[in-house]
Amino acid sequence: MVRRKIIWSPKARLNLINILDFYYKRNGSIDYSRKLNLRIKRSIKLLEKFAETGFQTDIENIRVLIVGDYCIFYRYDQEIIEIITIWDSRQNPDKLKL
């Protein structure tokens, strides 16, 4: 079983920060943001061993892992998994840009 290195694109990092910040501001507490961050990171960690876990998208070589209301778009090869973006699926789909 191959263990791949996870690499985050700047866009994906920014999206995650914005999602966590939104809940921090909305709830007035960091608790939910911490739980959500842990849930997302654990799900992504599973991709190290099981990169084909996500669904194949219409775009070649891009897969999506669904974690609650969030879609984590990524691509992988033998050595790395690149997290492209994290998208809240409750948004207008026209906003999604890969």
N, C-alpha and C positions, 0 to 999 in steps of 0.2 A: 504494500500500500504506500503510495507516494504522499509525502507531506509537503505541501506547497507553502511558500511565503506569501503573506497577505500584504498587499500594497494598496493604500488609499489614495485616490486622486484628490487634488485640492478641492474640487467641487463636492465630492462625497463628504469630506471632512467638514466643509462649511455647511452642507445640508444637515448633517447630524448635529452640529453645534446649534444651528438655527432651530431645529426641532426641539432639542433639549431646553434651549433658552425660552422658547415659546411656553412650554409647560411650566418652567420655573416661574416666569412672570405671571402666567394665568393662575397658578395654584398658590403662589406666594410661599412655596416650599420647594426644596430641592429633592425631596423624597421620590416623587414620581419620576422625575428626570433621571435620577440614579437607577431606578428599577428598569426604566425603558432602555437606558444606555447599556446596562448589564444584559438585558434580554437580546438586544441587537448584536452586541459583541459576542455573546455566546453562540448565537446562530451563525455568525460569520466565522467563528473559530471552527465550527463543524465543517466548513467548506475546505479547510486545510486537508482533511482526509477524504471528504466526500464532495468533490467539486461539482459533480453532476446532479447534486441534490435539487438545485433550482430548475425551473422550467425554461426550456429553450424559447427565446422570443422570435419574432419575425425577422430580427436583425441577426445576420450570421455572426456566430461566435459570442453572442451576448445572451446571458441567462439571467433569470430573475428569481430571487429567493423572497418569499413572502413571509413577513414576520408581523403578525397582527394586521394593522392598517398600513404597514410600510412595505414598499417594494425595494429590494436591494438589487440593483443591476450590477452585474460583474462579468468579467471574461477571465479565462484561465488558459494556461498551457502547462507543460510538465513541471515548471519550476515556480510559477507565481499565480496568484489570484489577484486581479486588480478590481477593487471596488470602484465602480464608475460613478454611481450616484445613489442616493437614498431618496425615495419619493413617497410622500403621503398620498395614498391612493384615494383619499377623499377629496382631493383637489380636481380641478378641471383638467382632463387629460391633455388638452391643448397646451398646457403649461410644461409638459414633460419634454425635455430636450436631452438627448443622450449625446 
